């Protein structure tokens, strides 16, 4: 059964509305499938400053807002499991320690994670030394070029499957590796990379972006199809009613783009 955006969940102390007489039973099935321990466990990647800010004791940002809104609609508490890297957030999802995650859609992740359509679109960009001969992303994939990248990030996964000649240098912080190892290129998300360029003399960004990073809500592929459809409808509603745009503005991410409606 496909969940429409017309279906409104409000379980627990709130009432439950539907366009169908079988909605209450259906809603409870989704609740028990998505929130098996009675608390919604959300894996938050603090390593992506566009999507999450703060620290593990006081996180904020669009992903935190989405998780809390989902918990409110389901009538359950929310536990925020905070990590410093996408790789760790992904592992928590795969190990069953989280019920939902907020990650970029990538084929390697989609093998075990069921993703909604994206809610935010951000960009992957390259940074090079000011004196580099490279002038665009097309110049990067050549022999002898080493690229610093955060291990397990969306751009690491993308470059792993698309590079033919350049070498990836994976690290907990690709920018630090770029500096300390004097690498030819650093890869990262546009907003923090722009801040790095602004604060670090002697480096520049290569335009345009080398990839579009589609950030989505994910859950285990083992969930029921109705649960996955519900999450998809939930995300589409948050995009359509301005929730995502408002959350981005509240967290100061004015140049992040809300993803278009799913086709």
MIBABA-803491 format. One line per field, with one value per residue: residue in one letter; residue number from 1; x, y, z of N, C-alpha, C, O, CB in turn. Coordinates in steps of 0.05 Angstrom, whole numbers, m for minus. Glycine has a CB too. Example, Ala and Ser with C-alpha at 12.3 -4.5 7.8 and 13.67 -1.06 7.14 Angstrom:
residuo: [a,s]
num: [1,2]
n_px: [264,257]
n_py: [m114,m45]
n_pz: [156,142]
ca_px: [246,273]
ca_py: [m90,m21]
ca_pz: [156,143]
c_px: [264,258]
c_py: [m66,1]
c_pz: [156,157]
o_px: [285,268]
o_py: [m66,23]
o_pz: [169,161]
cb_px: [226,282]
cb_py: [m89,m12]
cb_pz: [181,114]
This chain:
residuo: [x,x,x,x,x,x,x,x,x,x,x,x,x,x,x,x,x,x,x,x,x,x,x,x,x,x,x,x,x,x,x,x,x,x,x,x,x,x,x,x,x,x,x,x,x,x,x,x,x,x,x,x,x,x,x,x,x,x,x,x,x,x,x,x,x,x,x,x,x,x,x,x,x,x,x,x,x,x,x,x,x,x,x,x,x,x,x,x,x,x,x,x,x,x,x,x,x,x,x,x,x,x,x,x,x,x,x,x,x,x,x,x,x,x,x,x,x,x,x,x,x,x,x,x,x,x,x,x,x,x,x,x,x,x,x,x,x,x,x,x,x,x,x,x,x,x,x,x,x,x,x,x,x,x,x,x,x,x,x,x,x,x,x,x,x,x,x,x,x,x,x,x,x,x,x,x,x,x,x,x,x,x,x,x,x,x,x,x,x,x,x,x,x,x,x,x,x,x,x,x,x,x,x,x,x,x,x,x,x,x,x,x,x,x,x,x,x,x,x,x,x,x,x,x,x,x,x,x,x,x,x,x,x,x,x,x,x,x,x,x,x,x,x,x,x,x,x,x,x,x,x,x,x,x,x,x,x,x,x,x,x,x,x]
num: [1,2,3,4,5,6,7,8,9,10,11,12,13,14,15,16,17,18,19,20,21,22,23,24,25,26,27,28,29,30,31,32,33,34,35,36,37,38,39,40,41,42,43,44,45,46,47,48,49,50,51,52,53,54,55,56,57,58,59,60,61,62,63,64,65,66,67,68,69,70,71,72,73,74,75,76,77,78,79,80,81,82,83,84,85,86,87,88,89,90,91,92,93,94,95,96,97,98,99,100,101,102,103,104,105,106,107,108,109,110,111,112,113,114,115,116,117,118,119,120,121,122,123,124,125,126,127,128,129,130,131,132,133,134,135,136,137,138,139,140,141,142,143,144,145,146,147,148,149,150,151,152,153,154,155,156,157,158,159,160,161,162,163,164,165,166,167,168,169,170,171,172,173,174,175,176,177,178,179,180,181,182,183,184,185,186,187,188,189,190,191,192,193,194,195,196,197,198,199,200,201,202,203,204,205,206,207,208,209,210,211,212,213,214,215,216,217,218,219,220,221,222,223,224,225,226,227,228,229,230,231,232,233,234,235,236,237,238,239,240,241,242,243,244,245,246,247,248,249,250,251,252,253,254,255,256,257,258,259,260,261,262,263]
n_px: [17,12,34,2,12,m32,m45,m45,m5,m13,1,m11,m20,m45,m96,m116,m118,m147,m155,m178,m213,m181,m136,m118,m99,m60,m26,m5,22,64,88,107,142,181,197,219,235,206,226,248,307,355,406,456,498,549,592,579,571,532,485,481,496,532,543,549,519,487,460,441,405,383,375,368,321,286,286,264,214,191,189,152,106,97,88,126,186,251,316,378,432,496,549,615,627,605,612,612,560,531,548,524,471,471,485,440,433,409,347,333,371,412,437,478,454,480,504,534,517,462,455,443,413,350,329,295,269,314,321,352,399,467,535,594,661,726,789,850,921,941,978,970,965,916,852,798,748,753,807,829,829,880,944,988,963,939,885,856,807,750,744,696,657,606,629,678,660,636,680,712,687,689,738,794,849,873,894,862,868,849,823,811,801,800,818,857,894,907,935,977,1002,1015,983,956,903,843,781,712,653,617,604,635,685,689,694,742,777,771,796,847,906,933,905,854,787,763,721,665,624,642,608,539,508,461,422,387,334,344,331,331,336,308,259,187,152,111,127,173,150,118,157,179,135,129,178,170,127,149,184,149,116,149,180,232,262,255,281,334,345,340,385,425,441,439,453,444,407,339,315,284,214,198,195]
n_py: [m24,44,102,162,233,255,226,230,222,214,191,159,205,238,247,206,213,196,177,131,74,34,57,65,13,4,46,33,m13,8,40,2,m25,13,36,m2,m7,30,81,130,122,162,170,217,256,294,310,334,397,427,400,387,415,437,395,328,330,374,378,407,433,417,361,344,371,346,294,301,321,277,241,268,265,211,204,189,186,214,193,219,198,215,226,235,228,209,156,130,141,113,60,53,51,4,m34,m38,m3,44,73,107,145,199,210,217,195,139,86,44,49,42,m11,m33,5,35,90,153,200,255,308,353,384,385,406,375,394,412,432,465,481,550,558,514,479,461,477,465,416,375,369,341,284,251,217,216,253,266,260,286,261,254,194,146,184,215,237,210,158,167,185,140,103,129,153,145,151,187,186,168,194,173,197,215,268,299,349,364,324,339,387,371,329,352,346,344,357,372,343,359,384,439,485,483,478,526,561,543,558,613,624,605,623,619,578,553,545,497,507,483,450,381,341,327,323,284,289,247,216,156,85,18,m33,m77,m62,m59,m48,m11,21,46,73,109,141,164,195,229,259,285,317,351,379,405,437,476,465,442,483,524,501,499,553,569,545,573,559,585,581,529,482,464,402,385,368,298,257]
n_pz: [0,m17,16,22,19,42,85,154,209,278,335,398,450,416,365,309,241,178,109,102,127,148,169,225,243,205,213,264,251,220,259,296,264,247,295,336,390,417,421,376,342,318,272,270,231,250,222,175,164,140,148,202,265,323,381,409,455,449,395,332,274,206,200,253,265,229,249,300,286,260,302,334,303,303,355,392,433,417,404,394,360,356,310,284,231,166,154,204,220,181,193,243,228,196,234,265,307,299,277,236,187,162,104,44,m18,m45,m88,m61,m9,m15,m20,29,55,52,17,20,m28,m42,6,12,m30,m41,m57,m83,m84,m110,m82,m93,m93,m99,m140,m174,m236,m251,m273,m274,m252,m289,m298,m257,m253,m265,m276,m220,m189,m125,m81,m26,18,60,94,74,62,21,m25,m26,m37,m87,m118,m114,m147,m196,m211,m255,m259,m220,m150,m90,m25,33,94,163,163,105,88,124,113,61,71,107,81,34,m12,m79,m88,m53,m33,m20,15,m11,23,74,49,21,64,84,42,45,93,88,62,m5,m30,m74,m101,m148,m201,m241,m192,m176,m166,m151,m90,m61,m8,36,75,108,119,145,95,108,128,125,63,66,108,88,46,75,100,54,36,80,78,29,41,79,48,13,45,66,111,109,84,121,166,147,142,196,217,194,143,89,36,21,m17,m22,m41,m104,m116,m113,m171]
ca_px: [0,27,25,m2,17,m57,m48,m32,0,m11,m4,m6,m39,m59,m115,m105,m136,m140,m175,m186,m221,m161,m112,m106,m83,m38,m7,8,41,87,101,122,164,201,206,215,240,189,239,260,335,363,435,462,526,559,614,569,562,508,461,480,515,533,558,532,502,469,461,420,407,359,371,357,294,270,283,245,187,182,182,127,83,92,81,147,210,272,344,397,458,513,574,632,632,583,619,603,530,523,553,504,446,474,487,415,433,392,323,335,396,411,461,476,446,502,499,545,499,435,453,432,396,328,329,274,279,329,308,371,420,491,554,621,680,755,807,878,939,938,995,965,958,889,833,770,748,761,836,837,834,904,965,1004,946,929,862,848,778,741,738,668,639,593,648,697,647,633,706,722,676,691,765,809,878,881,894,848,881,827,832,789,797,814,831,882,912,915,955,1000,1017,1020,969,950,875,825,753,695,627,622,603,659,708,690,704,771,791,771,814,873,920,947,889,830,768,758,692,642,624,648,585,515,505,433,419,361,329,347,325,340,322,291,233,164,150,93,143,190,132,110,180,181,113,136,198,159,110,166,195,128,104,169,193,261,273,256,302,359,349,345,412,444,450,423,459,437,383,319,313,258,195,204,178]
ca_py: [0,68,122,188,256,261,210,244,206,226,167,164,222,253,231,195,218,182,177,103,62,15,72,60,m12,7,64,19,m31,24,48,m21,m33,34,43,m27,m5,51,107,132,127,176,173,244,260,320,316,350,422,438,386,385,432,432,372,305,337,395,379,423,431,407,332,342,380,326,271,308,324,250,230,281,255,184,203,174,201,213,191,228,185,234,216,256,222,194,127,120,142,90,36,51,42,m24,m51,m39,15,68,67,124,159,222,206,220,171,127,58,27,50,33,m40,m40,26,45,119,169,220,274,332,374,378,401,402,367,411,408,454,461,503,572,555,490,482,452,500,455,389,356,366,327,255,245,204,233,271,254,274,281,258,242,166,138,205,212,243,188,135,175,185,112,89,144,160,126,155,200,169,178,191,174,204,224,295,301,375,362,307,356,405,358,312,368,333,361,364,364,342,364,397,467,506,483,483,555,573,536,575,640,626,593,635,601,556,563,525,492,508,481,426,356,322,335,304,283,280,235,200,127,65,m9,m46,m98,m52,m64,m29,10,39,61,92,129,159,179,215,248,277,302,337,371,397,421,457,496,457,439,510,539,489,507,581,571,536,590,548,600,574,501,481,444,385,388,346,273,253]
ca_pz: [0,m18,35,9,37,54,110,176,233,304,351,427,462,395,350,284,219,153,87,99,152,159,176,252,244,187,227,285,238,213,283,308,246,246,322,350,419,429,418,349,344,293,269,261,223,256,205,153,178,127,157,231,279,352,390,415,477,440,366,319,245,192,206,280,263,216,267,321,274,255,328,343,287,311,383,408,439,397,414,374,362,340,301,272,203,153,156,230,219,164,208,264,214,188,258,279,330,292,261,212,184,143,88,16,m33,m61,m93,m41,15,m22,m18,55,65,35,18,9,m47,m27,18,7,m50,m36,m79,m78,m98,m106,m75,m101,m86,m117,m163,m189,m264,m255,m275,m272,m243,m310,m298,m233,m256,m282,m260,m203,m173,m101,m72,2,22,85,89,77,55,m5,m46,m26,m51,m114,m131,m115,m170,m221,m218,m271,m257,m195,m126,m67,1,52,121,180,154,80,85,140,97,39,81,120,62,10,m34,m101,m88,m31,m40,3,11,m19,44,90,32,16,89,85,22,55,116,83,39,m23,m41,m89,m108,m176,m209,m223,m174,m190,m162,m136,m67,m55,20,40,99,102,140,137,74,120,136,107,42,75,125,70,31,94,102,29,36,101,68,8,54,92,27,1,63,74,135,104,78,147,182,136,149,225,223,180,118,70,9,16,m34,m18,m65,m118,m110,m126,m194]
c_px: [18,16,24,5,m9,m60,m32,m30,1,m19,2,m28,m55,m78,m102,m126,m128,m161,m185,m193,m200,m135,m102,m89,m58,m16,8,28,67,103,118,145,187,213,203,219,224,201,252,289,345,394,441,492,535,582,606,557,538,483,459,502,515,550,538,513,481,470,438,423,383,354,359,328,276,265,262,216,175,173,156,103,77,85,101,170,232,299,362,424,477,540,589,637,609,588,608,572,519,526,532,477,448,475,461,414,417,369,322,363,392,437,456,470,470,497,510,528,472,433,440,413,375,326,303,285,294,312,326,391,443,512,581,640,708,768,835,895,936,954,991,958,930,870,804,771,756,791,846,845,856,925,981,989,935,908,856,818,772,732,709,648,627,612,670,685,644,659,718,712,678,719,779,839,887,879,880,865,859,838,807,782,814,829,857,903,924,937,980,1016,1022,1008,962,922,862,796,736,669,632,623,628,685,712,701,734,787,793,791,842,886,933,932,865,812,766,728,689,645,632,626,563,510,476,429,390,358,331,338,333,323,304,264,212,162,131,108,160,173,123,133,183,160,119,157,187,141,126,179,173,117,124,185,224,274,275,278,330,365,355,373,433,454,435,429,455,410,364,316,285,239,203,185,160]
c_py: [25,89,149,209,265,247,224,226,223,204,174,182,238,235,223,199,203,186,149,92,44,30,66,35,m9,25,50,m1,m16,32,25,m30,m13,39,19,m26,17,79,108,140,138,180,200,247,289,329,332,375,435,426,385,402,425,408,350,311,359,398,396,420,417,377,328,350,359,302,277,311,296,237,242,270,226,182,188,193,196,212,198,215,200,222,238,251,206,164,116,120,119,64,32,41,12,m43,m52,m21,40,59,83,137,182,221,213,194,163,97,39,26,39,3,m49,m19,34,75,130,184,240,297,357,365,397,393,393,383,403,434,446,484,525,569,530,497,474,476,491,427,368,351,348,298,249,232,224,252,256,272,267,281,245,213,160,160,200,217,222,165,142,174,157,98,105,152,138,128,167,180,183,173,195,179,212,253,299,328,376,346,323,375,391,341,326,354,354,373,356,364,347,376,427,486,506,487,512,569,567,554,604,645,617,606,614,578,568,539,521,492,495,458,402,336,337,314,306,272,271,222,171,110,38,m20,m68,m88,m59,m41,m5,31,57,81,115,150,176,201,237,268,296,323,359,390,416,442,477,488,455,466,526,528,497,536,584,563,551,580,560,592,544,501,458,428,389,365,321,269,229]
c_pz: [0,1,21,29,51,81,132,200,258,324,380,438,441,380,323,262,195,133,83,126,164,168,204,254,227,200,249,274,231,238,295,290,247,274,340,380,432,428,391,352,317,293,256,255,228,238,180,165,164,140,188,243,309,359,399,439,470,410,356,289,233,198,234,280,250,234,289,310,269,281,338,329,295,340,401,414,418,411,391,379,344,334,286,242,192,155,182,231,203,179,229,252,208,212,274,304,324,275,235,211,164,128,59,2,m50,m65,m72,m16,9,m22,8,66,44,38,8,m15,m31,m16,14,m13,m44,m58,m68,m96,m92,m98,m83,m91,m107,m143,m180,m218,m270,m254,m273,m261,m263,m310,m275,m237,m276,m264,m244,m185,m149,m89,m43,5,48,79,93,70,28,m28,m48,m42,m81,m130,m133,m140,m196,m229,m234,m266,m230,m171,m103,m42,21,80,137,173,128,76,101,125,74,47,90,100,35,m14,m56,m100,m61,m41,m16,m5,7,5,62,74,25,41,92,66,32,77,111,59,21,m34,m56,m96,m139,m182,m236,m204,m190,m186,m147,m114,m58,m27,25,67,91,126,129,114,84,129,116,87,50,92,108,55,49,97,77,29,57,91,47,20,67,72,17,19,75,99,131,99,105,165,173,144,179,232,208,154,94,41,3,1,m26,m44,m78,m111,m125,m149,m190]
o_px: [36,m8,44,3,m8,m77,m8,m50,14,m43,18,m52,m77,m77,m81,m148,m104,m183,m198,m180,m200,m115,m77,m67,m36,8,32,49,89,127,141,165,210,236,186,208,227,187,266,296,344,405,433,509,528,590,623,534,526,462,437,525,499,569,514,493,461,478,417,442,365,331,342,311,253,242,246,197,151,152,139,82,54,76,93,173,230,305,361,437,475,553,577,650,595,568,597,560,499,509,523,463,429,467,460,396,412,371,312,376,372,458,433,480,480,487,496,526,460,410,427,398,382,320,290,309,289,293,315,399,440,507,590,635,714,760,844,884,930,945,1006,946,920,872,786,792,766,801,869,864,852,925,987,1001,924,911,850,805,787,715,697,624,636,612,681,698,648,661,732,726,671,724,775,853,907,864,885,876,851,858,786,759,838,849,878,926,947,957,1002,1040,1033,1021,962,916,870,788,743,663,649,643,640,704,734,717,749,808,814,801,860,878,943,944,857,821,768,713,707,667,629,624,567,509,467,433,371,378,321,338,342,299,287,247,217,169,136,102,162,182,121,127,189,166,113,153,193,140,119,183,178,110,117,202,239,295,296,292,347,388,372,384,457,474,419,412,463,392,373,314,266,248,213,162,144]
o_py: [26,93,158,205,281,256,229,215,243,200,192,176,248,210,233,189,196,196,143,99,39,17,63,36,m18,20,54,m6,m26,31,30,m40,m21,47,19,m42,21,98,89,161,124,191,205,240,307,352,343,374,453,439,382,403,408,402,354,298,362,419,400,407,407,369,311,337,355,292,260,304,292,225,228,266,218,161,177,214,177,229,185,220,199,209,258,267,192,149,94,102,107,46,9,25,m3,m66,m65,m24,56,39,74,140,183,231,214,173,178,84,20,6,26,m8,m70,m25,37,84,119,182,244,305,379,342,421,375,401,385,389,455,424,505,520,577,525,517,479,494,508,414,347,331,341,288,243,236,246,266,234,296,244,299,228,208,167,155,182,202,217,154,125,163,151,82,94,156,114,108,158,161,206,151,218,168,216,261,302,329,387,353,321,379,397,340,315,351,378,395,337,381,339,380,439,501,526,498,523,588,585,564,617,667,622,600,593,560,591,516,541,478,495,447,401,315,356,290,327,248,285,219,163,119,36,m16,m78,m104,m66,m19,17,55,81,104,138,174,200,224,260,292,320,346,382,413,440,464,493,504,465,472,539,543,502,543,600,574,544,590,546,596,535,517,435,439,394,345,322,277,222]
o_pz: [16,2,10,53,69,98,129,210,259,330,386,435,447,383,316,265,191,138,63,146,189,175,207,265,236,198,252,287,235,238,303,300,247,276,358,395,456,435,383,363,297,312,233,272,212,239,166,175,176,143,198,233,317,345,397,441,483,400,369,279,247,200,237,293,259,236,295,324,273,283,350,341,294,350,421,401,403,429,370,399,319,351,277,229,206,157,182,243,211,177,234,264,213,209,295,320,343,261,215,232,150,138,50,10,m67,m47,m65,m2,27,m24,9,85,21,60,m10,m21,m7,m28,14,m14,m43,m74,m47,m120,m72,m107,m78,m83,m131,m164,m199,m224,m292,m237,m270,m262,m256,m321,m275,m226,m299,m240,m253,m168,m152,m87,m37,m5,58,62,114,72,13,m48,m70,m60,m98,m152,m153,m152,m217,m253,m228,m269,m219,m173,m97,m38,27,89,126,176,130,63,92,125,67,32,81,102,17,m35,m51,m109,m49,m56,7,m29,20,7,65,84,24,38,101,74,29,81,128,36,31,m46,m50,m96,m153,m168,m252,m201,m215,m200,m133,m121,m48,m22,18,81,70,149,106,114,69,136,93,92,42,91,113,51,41,97,79,22,52,96,46,10,65,78,13,10,92,108,147,111,109,178,189,151,187,252,208,143,81,24,m19,7,m22,m65,m65,m100,m148,m148,m207]
cb_px: [m19,27,44,m30,29,m80,m38,m48,26,m30,14,22,m25,m38,m141,m97,m137,m135,m162,m164,m246,m153,m119,m129,m100,m47,m22,m12,29,79,80,103,153,189,190,233,270,183,260,245,350,349,446,453,530,567,627,548,585,508,462,483,509,505,578,549,518,476,459,421,432,363,397,373,292,284,310,253,188,203,204,129,89,117,54,157,221,271,350,399,456,516,571,658,659,581,649,614,521,540,581,500,442,499,509,409,462,409,298,313,419,407,471,502,421,530,511,574,497,427,482,454,413,301,352,261,257,352,302,385,409,503,558,625,675,768,804,880,968,946,1023,942,977,881,837,756,720,753,849,816,808,915,984,1023,923,952,837,860,766,717,756,663,654,569,659,704,619,621,725,713,647,675,782,803,887,865,924,820,904,811,853,796,805,795,813,876,898,891,944,991,1000,1050,944,954,860,828,746,709,608,600,578,662,707,662,689,775,777,743,802,871,941,971,879,839,740,771,682,616,596,674,594,490,524,417,426,356,301,375,294,339,341,305,234,138,139,69,160,205,107,104,206,177,86,147,222,142,92,188,206,105,90,156,183,265,255,229,299,360,324,325,414,467,447,428,488,436,391,291,317,262,166,201,196]
cb_py: [0,80,123,191,279,254,181,270,190,252,143,176,242,265,247,166,249,152,189,87,46,m5,101,58,m36,20,88,4,m44,49,57,m45,m35,59,67,m48,m1,43,112,154,100,204,149,264,253,322,291,334,441,432,358,356,462,429,379,281,346,422,351,452,418,411,317,360,407,316,264,334,340,233,235,312,257,167,192,149,193,236,163,259,154,260,191,258,207,202,123,137,169,90,36,78,59,m27,m41,m66,23,89,72,145,140,249,177,233,176,132,50,35,79,44,m52,m44,51,30,130,188,233,285,327,383,382,397,427,336,441,396,461,457,493,598,555,474,466,432,514,457,382,367,393,329,241,271,188,248,283,250,269,302,242,258,148,129,232,230,271,178,129,203,203,97,84,169,166,131,173,225,162,165,212,148,227,222,316,297,398,349,282,372,422,341,287,374,319,347,351,383,314,381,391,476,502,457,466,566,562,507,574,648,611,562,655,591,536,577,532,464,538,479,422,345,297,339,311,267,303,214,207,121,66,m28,m56,m110,m21,m66,m42,m2,23,42,77,117,144,160,202,233,262,284,324,357,380,402,443,521,429,421,525,537,459,504,598,553,506,594,517,630,582,485,477,456,355,389,354,249,248]
cb_pz: [24,m47,60,m1,21,36,106,184,229,307,342,432,480,375,345,287,213,159,61,85,149,138,174,272,234,161,239,303,213,197,304,312,217,235,334,339,425,456,441,333,351,290,252,282,193,286,196,136,179,97,147,240,275,363,413,422,501,454,354,328,237,162,203,300,248,190,280,335,248,241,348,339,258,305,387,392,466,377,426,373,353,356,282,286,200,123,153,252,208,138,220,278,189,172,275,287,337,277,277,211,175,158,91,4,m51,m46,m120,m34,24,m49,m20,75,73,42,2,30,m64,m44,48,34,m79,m8,m95,m83,m92,m132,m45,m132,m85,m103,m154,m176,m282,m234,m300,m299,m234,m337,m295,m212,m266,m295,m279,m219,m189,m80,m90,20,m1,98,106,104,54,m7,m43,3,m39,m116,m116,m90,m165,m218,m193,m300,m279,m190,m118,m63,4,51,121,210,176,58,95,168,87,28,104,142,56,6,m24,m128,m112,m6,m53,23,35,m38,61,106,6,9,114,77,m5,64,139,79,49,m10,m19,m115,m96,m184,m210,m239,m162,m181,m146,m154,m44,m75,39,18,111,95,147,161,53,143,139,124,16,91,145,51,21,121,108,5,42,126,57,m12,76,109,3,m7,86,79,145,79,58,161,182,106,142,240,217,198,118,73,3,42,m63,m9,m58,m149,m118,m106,m219]
